[in-house]
Amino acid sequence: MLESLTVDTFTPRIDERFRLLIDAGTTMPMELFDATTLGSSGSALGRTPFSILFRGPMTPVLPQRIYRLDHDALGTLDLFLVPIGPRDGAMVYEAIFT
């Protein structure tokens, strides 16, 4: 499923909530706030690389790793998220698709 995702998958979902599964039974709300292409050349998968950014609570700061996120329309996604720092009172996390 991840191979079929493009920036256009996420652009209409900006400002929508996702549920991040921290561990069994513990979730954290995440809000998608940006979806940006990263250049114009296609990757080996034939899509333009892109980045998505999420806002989450300031604590706990989650380490970089693969997390399961649920969204009402997109379903379940396993994404490698990297904390990139605080911004406007929230912790920001990034996922890059090549």
Helices and strands as residue ranges (DSSP letters): G 2-4, H 7-10, G 11-13, E 17-23, E 26-37, E 50-56, E 65-71, E 75-87, E 90-97
